[in-house]
Amino acid sequence: MGVDMSIIANDAASLMRVGTYTAELERLHLWGTDEDIDGEFNAVCQTIWGFTLDDFDDDCLAKEDHDWLDELTARRAYRFAAENGYDLGDYANGEMVSDWWGFTWMILAEKRGLLTSEQRALAWKKHDDRLFARENVVGVIGATKTA
């Protein structure tokens, strides 16, 4: 399944440039903690899609999607993103955004229709149910997520 990169190059202006939103994320990869990086990654996803990786249940993805993600390379991710309206290039550093794999998950979830308020509610309910199943958990305090 080849991609005509000239079509992508000619249509580059219409691609959503993920790298436009990742300057702080790239800085945190050099100087931040894992918690800082996770928080900023989620902030970028929230800005672009209005959702994060936590807002959908990845069990809703087919086995083929999981297999594809497990074998994903940067080159394939870049092509997939471009085919779906996103540019994973980091033009300030001359390469790809460092969290290209996570952003590809988001693009795939969007393509599969998983970025909805209903999917968000189901994913968080599943998360809460797992917490309540633990012996020493009596309650879960969380912010209400809205689209």
VENBEL-V724599 format. One record per residue. N is the residue number from 1. PSI is psi in degrees with one decimal (* if undefined). NEAR is the number of other C-alpha atoms within 8 Angstrom. Layout:
N_PSI_NEAR / N_PSI_NEAR
This chain:
1_86.0_2 / 2_154.3_3 / 3_130.4_6 / 4_97.0_6 / 5_-21.8_6 / 6_-33.7_6 / 7_-44.9_7 / 8_-44.0_10 / 9_-41.1_7 / 10_-24.4_7 / 11_12.8_8 / 12_-30.2_8 / 13_-24.9_5 / 14_-6.3_6 / 15_141.1_10 / 16_116.4_7 / 17_101.2_10 / 18_-38.4_12 / 19_-20.3_13 / 20_-26.8_7 / 21_3.7_8 / 22_11.2_10 / 23_-46.9_8 / 24_-38.6_8 / 25_-44.3_10 / 26_-40.7_10 / 27_-42.6_9 / 28_-28.4_11 / 29_-24.3_9 / 30_-39.2_6 / 31_-7.2_6 / 32_173.2_10 / 33_168.5_8 / 34_-38.8_6 / 35_-40.3_7 / 36_-44.8_9 / 37_-46.8_12 / 38_-44.1_8 / 39_-42.6_8 / 40_-38.3_10 / 41_-46.1_10 / 42_-38.3_10 / 43_-40.8_8 / 44_-45.9_10 / 45_-42.5_14 / 46_-40.4_10 / 47_-44.3_7 / 48_-48.9_7 / 49_-18.3_8 / 50_10.0_8 / 51_165.1_10 / 52_176.3_11 / 53_-27.0_10 / 54_-12.2_9 / 55_6.6_12 / 56_153.1_15 / 57_112.8_11 / 58_-8.6_5 / 59_-15.7_5 / 60_-13.0_7 / 61_142.2_10 / 62_157.6_7 / 63_-39.0_6 / 64_-38.4_6 / 65_-43.3_8 / 66_-42.5_9 / 67_-44.0_8 / 68_-45.0_8 / 69_-37.4_8 / 70_-30.0_6 / 71_6.8_6 / 72_134.4_9 / 73_163.8_6 / 74_-41.3_9 / 75_-46.9_6 / 76_-37.6_8 / 77_-43.2_12 / 78_-45.2_11 / 79_-45.9_9 / 80_-46.1_9 / 81_-47.3_13 / 82_-39.9_12 / 83_-21.6_9 / 84_17.9_8 / 85_14.5_9 / 86_148.2_11 / 87_116.9_13 / 88_10.0_13 / 89_144.8_12 / 90_90.3_11 / 91_-17.6_8 / 92_-32.3_4 / 93_-1.0_6 / 94_25.0_7 / 95_-149.7_7 / 96_158.1_12 / 97_143.1_12 / 98_-24.8_5 / 99_36.1_7 / 100_-35.0_11 / 101_-45.3_9 / 102_-40.3_8 / 103_-32.6_9 / 104_-37.4_11 / 105_-45.1_10 / 106_-42.4_11 / 107_-42.5_10 / 108_-43.0_8 / 109_-40.6_12 / 110_-45.6_9 / 111_-34.3_8 / 112_1.8_7 / 113_23.4_7 / 114_-7.7_10 / 115_73.9_12 / 116_161.0_8 / 117_-37.0_8 / 118_-44.9_6 / 119_-37.8_12 / 120_-48.1_13 / 121_-42.5_9 / 122_-41.7_10 / 123_-44.2_12 / 124_-32.9_11 / 125_-43.3_8 / 126_-43.2_8 / 127_-47.5_8 / 128_-41.1_9 / 129_-39.5_8 / 130_-40.0_8 / 131_-45.1_9 / 132_-24.8_11 / 133_-16.5_7 / 134_145.1_7 / 135_-38.8_5 / 136_14.7_4 / 137_125.1_9 / 138_-12.8_5 / 139_160.2_5 / 140_125.7_8 / 141_124.7_4 / 142_160.0_4 / 143_145.0_4 / 144_128.5_4 / 145_133.6_4 / 146_155.7_4 / 147_*_6
